[in-house]
């Protein structure tokens, strides 16, 4: 079983800023909104969940396409999420919009890569799918 370690420390005593140290030794700042005591100095923790998920799935898609020897040159994932109205305010719907750029990328290969990420490889998407409807759209841009 693989383990992942992260430490999050409150930067207090003023505000609601936190510094996270990842298991790979990187630092990430997070902060809250002013109405919750934060100073808006860094992303919110739930924004980090979404950006981590988008990064996870984009990584998968690029890797799958490269392993398939497709000429992928770019991959962007836009995320639009909705949350429940009451606590714990889990995500209830998450829409991922992929824009994949490359040369002669077959639509079937791109859609397969996105599907494999969603259904098999991206742990973050799998976890969020427990509470949220996952919606995916894909655009392919031919690039010279």
Helices and strands as residue ranges (DSSP letters): E 6-10, E 18-22, E 27-30, G 34-36, H 45-67, E 71-83, E 91-103, H 107-116, I 117-121, H 123-128, E 133-142
